[in-house]
Amino acid sequence: MSEIAPIPKMPFATMLRYRVEAAAFFLLIGFFRLFGLDGASAVGGWIGRNIFYRTPTSQRGRDNLQKAYPEKSSAEIEAILLEMWDNLGRTVAEYAHLNKLSMHGPDPRLAVANLDIVDKAVASGKGVMFVSGHFANWETMPFAASQYGVKGGEVYRPLNNPYVDRWMVRQRMANGPKDQIAKGAQGTRRIFSLLRAGKSIFILVDQKTNEGLPAPFFGRDAMTTPAPAALALKLNCVMLPAFNERLGGARFRLTIHEPIAFAPSGDHDQDVHQLTVEITERIEQMVRSRPSQWLWIHRRWPKPGDKLRSKRAKALAAQSEA
């Protein structure tokens, strides 16, 4: 089980800034707690459609959608973008009520499709990696798995603000896996230990990382973390793609897909890259199944001038140029 790390010492000015930010965040959480879960979700959706949608950030999402779907009309692109903002607004509001997002009780909010695939994977005795992306309310994937009885840990990227980050970790631990694993070298060791012991890992793999490997995503290379592929190959894990979607209001369905089948060639670096490509392809397939459920405002693709940072990526680039 994770222990929540103490807040590190920091310069007074930095501490003051973080505390002001945290005060604003908790004020927002307090506002949404004035409503029930459904009311907060509805208010958040209204804010998403009527305020977030009108911010300059929408242009990034619009650009990404136009490049991903050149065949779609402007009206179709705007419809996807508007529903995405509705979902994001609801997700923000639902952080005030994470403890109510459950697959049990008289009013379950989480449904899971294809639990037989989960049962078979867990029964294999191998480590299981649930790989997903920022779909619907992405916090609910580890909640549902943990509530179903799947043992393991959730991988997360710590927030910059340590006060908000501690609060967030506590919310996840209260309604999901008790093992919260921050990305980094120490976190990788913990992931390795859990998978080697036949436990599960819940991880989102759809964010850009300049230290990653290029993997085609909607026809353009996107820099993608190779860590899940490297761990899966080393430990012979089962990799289960998981897609979460909002069914309406604060209700969700998590669909577990068949494991990613992969036969190693013996060339480790090439195998890591190819498996990373296949994982990314599965994420794209899930996005395409319902585009408005994905977070299109990510800076998912490289910008002009971005440089390769990982040795693997540089080696792949050199091979392609040879």
Buried (B, 14 or more C-beta within 10 A) or exposed (E): EBEEEEEEEEEEEEBEEBEEBBEEBBEBBEEBEEBEBBBBBBBBBBBBBEEBBEEEEBEBBBBBBEEBBEEBEEEEBBBBBBBBBBBBBBBBBBBBBBEBBBBEEEEEBBEBEBEEBBEBBBEBEBBBBBBBBBBBBBBBBBBBBBBBEBBBBBBBEBBEBBBBBBBBBEBBBEBBBBBBBBBEEEBBEBBBEBBBEBBBBBBBBBBBBEBBBBBEBBEEBBBBBBBBBBBBBEBEBBBBBBBBBBEEBBBBBBBBBEBBEBEEEEEEBBBBBBBBBBBBBBBBEBBEEBBBBBBBBBEBBBEEEEEBEBEBBEBBEEEEEE
